[in-house]
């Protein structure tokens, strides 16, 4: 593995770091796992780091804990709403505390899958055709896309609330289930081609990973629990085509105002053309996670990856 920084590494450059993890979202359990891995890495690097869980410090107690009097910067590893959607980023900016990753706008837009697609369409970037379902009246226009469809909450991650539907009755049921998680639900044209993910680190798109699962789609179990999921990295695409897709993902990431680090997911359609799915601005950092896997393929071990992410909180960040 390549080392990121010339020895000796100077942890004092980063000062006191608040590692914000856990939170209240449906992805809390994954955030706690990601946070534990990042905490261990930062400690190995000699960083003065303290874990802070917003769920354990309600209201003003959280703001008091994150005061610049106590910390110099924050490493955000909150997944989902409340942490990945601009809310925590806005709070930290109000406090005047530097933080890792995307800002308020990029975080908020990327968390909204439907508006991400609107921006990509406006920018001429390829994405699967979809319809927004806000109430029962929107089910008919969604069905007009043609079955099968993928149903997904517009503001959730980790494949929560997602389902394939093959007829109108299944559509109604899946929408009602997804609506328990999010008032905004997307019906998306079902894609039959290979699925890929592209990790973004600074101004670089890391090697693509091809995802293969015997499940109907890459669901929560396939992501975090199943041993049957296969990860192809190298992704087995021709070099020129992989380079093209990596540039597409970097463009898609930037077009939403995202920055620092993240992950872009896409699939191929029946004709082999790429279709952008979503951007994750604070992806998982567990032992099943994809960004660490792509970083390893690029020559960065986990500790160096965490250091690079922490670097995005510095005004002079060189990533």
C-alpha positions in Angstrom: 0.0 0.0 0.0 1.1 3.6 -0.7 1.5 5.8 2.3 -0.2 9.1 2.0 2.0 11.5 4.0 5.8 11.6 4.2 7.0 10.5 7.6 6.8 11.8 10.2 3.0 12.4 10.0 2.0 15.4 12.1 -1.4 14.8 13.8 -1.2 18.2 15.5 -2.0 19.8 12.1 -5.6 18.7 12.7 -6.0 19.7 16.3 -9.0 18.4 18.3 -11.4 16.4 16.1 -15.0 15.6 16.9 -16.0 12.3 15.2 -19.8 12.7 14.7 -21.5 9.3 14.3 -24.7 7.5 15.1 -27.5 10.1 15.0 -31.2 9.5 14.6 -31.7 8.3 11.1 -32.7 4.8 9.8 -29.1 4.2 9.0 -27.9 4.7 12.6 -26.6 1.2 13.1 -24.4 1.5 9.9 -23.1 4.9 11.0 -22.0 3.4 14.4 -20.1 0.7 12.6 -18.5 3.2 10.2 -17.7 5.5 13.1 -16.0 2.7 15.1 -13.7 1.9 12.1 -12.9 5.5 11.5 -12.3 6.2 15.2 -9.8 3.3 15.4 -8.0 4.6 12.3 -7.7 8.2 13.6 -6.4 6.9 16.9 -3.8 4.9 15.1 -2.8 8.1 13.2 -2.3 9.9 16.6 -5.3 12.2 16.0 -6.8 13.7 19.2 -10.4 12.5 18.4 -13.6 12.3 20.5 -16.7 10.5 19.3 -19.9 12.5 19.5 -23.3 10.9 19.0 -26.1 13.5 18.4 -28.7 10.9 19.7 -27.0 11.0 23.1 -26.8 14.8 23.3 -30.3 16.3 22.4 -30.9 19.9 21.7 -28.5 22.5 23.0 -26.3 19.9 24.6 -25.0 18.9 21.1 -24.2 22.5 20.2 -22.4 22.9 23.5 -20.4 19.7 23.0 -19.4 20.8 19.5 -18.3 24.3 20.4 -15.1 25.5 18.8 -13.8 26.0 22.3 -13.6 22.2 22.5 -12.9 21.2 18.9 -11.0 22.4 15.8 -12.9 20.4 13.2 -15.4 17.6 12.8 -15.2 14.3 10.9 -18.7 13.6 9.8 -19.7 9.9 9.5 -23.4 10.3 9.9 -25.4 8.4 7.3 -28.9 9.4 6.2 -31.2 12.2 7.2 -30.0 14.6 9.9 -26.4 14.1 9.0 -26.0 13.6 5.3 -28.6 16.1 4.1 -27.1 19.4 5.0 -28.7 19.8 8.5 -25.5 18.9 10.4 -23.4 20.8 7.9 -25.5 23.9 8.5 -25.2 23.5 12.3 -21.5 23.2 12.1 -21.2 26.3 9.8 -23.3 28.2 12.3 -20.9 27.2 15.0 -17.9 28.1 12.8 -16.5 24.5 13.0 -14.8 23.1 9.9 -16.0 19.7 8.8 -15.2 17.0 6.2 -17.0 16.4 2.9 -19.7 18.3 1.1 -21.2 21.6 2.2 -24.8 22.4 3.0 -26.0 22.7 -0.6 -24.2 19.7 -2.1 -25.3 17.5 0.8 -29.0 18.6 0.6 -29.2 18.0 -3.2 -27.4 14.7 -3.2 -29.7 13.4 -0.4 -32.7 14.0 -2.7 -32.6 11.4 -5.4 -35.4 13.0 -7.4 -33.8 16.5 -7.5 -30.5 14.9 -8.3 -32.1 13.4 -11.4 -33.6 16.7 -12.3 -30.2 18.4 -12.2 -28.6 15.5 -14.2 -31.3 15.8 -16.8 -30.7 19.5 -17.1 -27.0 19.0 -17.4 -27.5 16.3 -20.1 -26.2 13.5 -17.9 -27.8 10.0 -18.3 -30.1 8.8 -15.6 -33.0 6.3 -15.5 -36.5 7.7 -16.3 -38.5 8.1 -13.1 -41.7 9.6 -11.6 -42.2 11.2 -8.2 -45.0 9.8 -6.1 -46.4 12.1 -3.4 -49.9 10.7 -3.1 -52.2 8.1 -4.6 -52.9 10.3 -7.6 -49.3 9.9 -8.7 -49.5 6.1 -9.0 -51.0 6.2 -12.5 -48.3 8.3 -14.0 -45.7 6.1 -12.3 -47.3 3.0 -13.8 -47.1 4.6 -17.3 -43.3 4.2 -17.1 -44.0 0.5 -17.7 -43.3 -2.5 -15.4 -41.1 -3.6 -13.9 -40.3 -0.6 -11.7 -37.9 0.1 -8.8 -39.6 1.9 -5.9 -37.4 3.8 -3.5 -37.8 6.6 -0.9 -36.3 9.8 -2.3 -34.3 10.6 0.9 -33.1 7.3 2.3 -29.9 5.3 1.8 -28.6 1.8 2.3 -31.4 0.5 0.0 -34.0 1.0 2.8 -37.6 0.9 1.5 -36.6 -0.2 -1.9 -38.6 -2.9 -3.9 -39.1 -4.2 -7.4 -42.7 -4.1 -8.6 -44.2 -6.0 -11.5 -47.8 -4.9 -11.5 -50.1 -2.2 -10.2 -51.0 -4.0 -7.0 -47.3 -4.4 -6.1 -46.8 -0.8 -6.9 -49.5 0.3 -4.5 -48.1 -1.9 -1.7 -44.4 -0.9 -2.3 -45.3 2.8 -2.4 -47.2 2.5 0.9 -44.2 0.7 2.5 -41.7 3.3 1.2 -44.0 6.1 2.3 -43.6 5.0 5.9 -40.0 6.1 5.6 -40.4 9.1 3.3 -43.2 11.3 2.0 -41.4 11.5 -1.3 -41.1 8.2 -3.2 -39.6 7.5 -6.6 -40.7 5.0 -9.2 -37.8 4.4 -11.5 -37.5 2.4 -14.7 -36.1 -1.0 -13.9 -32.5 -1.4 -15.2 -31.3 -4.8 -16.2 -27.6 -4.2 -16.8 -24.5 -4.4 -14.6 -24.3 -2.2 -11.5 -21.2 -0.2 -10.6 -20.1 2.3 -8.0 -17.4 4.9 -8.2 -15.7 6.4 -5.1 -14.7 10.0 -5.3 -11.8 11.4 -3.3 -11.0 15.0 -3.8 -10.7 15.6 -7.5 -10.2 11.9 -8.3 -12.6 9.2 -9.3 -11.2 5.9 -7.9 -11.3 2.5 -9.7 -14.8 1.3 -10.4 -16.3 -1.6 -8.5 -18.8 -3.9 -10.2 -21.5 -5.3 -7.8 -22.9 -8.8 -8.3 -25.6 -10.3 -6.1 -28.0 -13.2 -6.4 -30.7 -11.0 -4.8 -33.3 -9.3 -6.9 -31.2 -6.1 -6.4 -28.4 -4.8 -4.2 -30.5 -4.5 -1.1 -29.7 -3.9 2.6 -28.8 -7.5 3.2 -26.6 -7.8 0.1 -24.8 -4.6 1.2 -24.1 -5.3 4.8 -24.7 -9.0 5.7 -24.7 -11.5 2.8 -21.5 -13.4 1.9 -23.0 -14.1 -1.5 -22.3 -10.5 -2.9 -19.3 -10.3 -5.2 -17.3 -7.2 -5.7 -15.3 -7.0 -9.0 -12.3 -4.6 -8.7 -10.8 -4.4 -11.2 -14.3 -4.1 -12.7 -13.4 -6.0 -15.9 -14.4 -3.2 -18.3 -12.0 -2.1 -21.0 -9.6 0.6 -19.7 -10.9 3.3 -22.0 -14.5 2.6 -21.1 -13.8 2.5 -17.3 -12.0 5.9 -17.7 -15.0 7.3 -19.5 -17.4 6.1 -16.7 -15.1 7.4 -14.0 -15.2 10.9 -15.6 -19.0 10.7 -15.9 -19.2 10.0 -12.2 -16.9 12.8 -11.3 -19.0 15.2 -13.5 -22.2 13.9 -11.9 -20.7 14.4 -8.4 -19.6 17.9 -9.1 -22.9 18.9 -10.8 -24.8 18.4 -7.6 -22.4 20.7 -5.7 -20.8 17.7 -3.8 -17.2 17.9 -2.8 -14.5 16.3 -0.7 -15.4 12.7 -0.9 -18.3 10.5 -1.7 -19.6 7.8 -4.0 -21.6 7.7 -7.2 -23.7 4.7 -8.1 -24.8 3.8 -11.7 -26.2 0.9 -13.7 -26.2 0.0 -17.4 -29.5 -0.3 -19.2 -30.6 -3.0 -21.6 -28.5 -1.4 -24.3 -25.4 -1.2 -22.2 -25.6 2.6 -21.6 -24.8 4.0 -18.2 -27.7 5.4 -16.1 -26.8 7.4 -13.0 -28.7 6.4 -9.8 -27.5 8.5 -6.9 -24.7 10.2 -5.0 -23.7 9.4 -1.4 -21.9 12.2 0.3 -21.0 10.3 3.4 -20.8 6.6 2.3 -20.2 3.7 4.6 -16.8 2.9 6.1 -17.6 -0.6 7.4 -15.8 -3.8 6.6 -18.4 -4.4 3.8 -18.1 -0.8 2.4 -17.2 0.2 -1.1 -15.1 3.3 -0.7 -12.4 1.6 1.3 -12.4 -1.2 -1.3 -11.8 1.3 -4.1 -9.2 3.1 -2.1 -7.3 -0.1 -1.6 -7.4 -0.7 -5.4 -5.9 2.8 -5.8 -3.1 2.0 -3.3 -4.5 3.7 -0.1 -4.9 1.7 3.1 -7.8 2.4 5.4 -5.8 4.7 7.7 -4.5 6.8 4.8 -8.1 7.0 3.4 -9.4 8.4 6.7 -6.5 10.9 6.7 -7.4 12.0 3.2 -11.0 12.5 4.2 -10.0 14.4 7.3 -7.8 16.6 5.0 -11.0 17.8 3.3 -11.8 19.8 6.4 -8.7 22.0 6.0 -9.1 25.2 4.0 -5.8 24.4 2.2 -7.0 20.8 1.4 -4.8 19.4 -1.3 -6.9 16.3 -2.2 
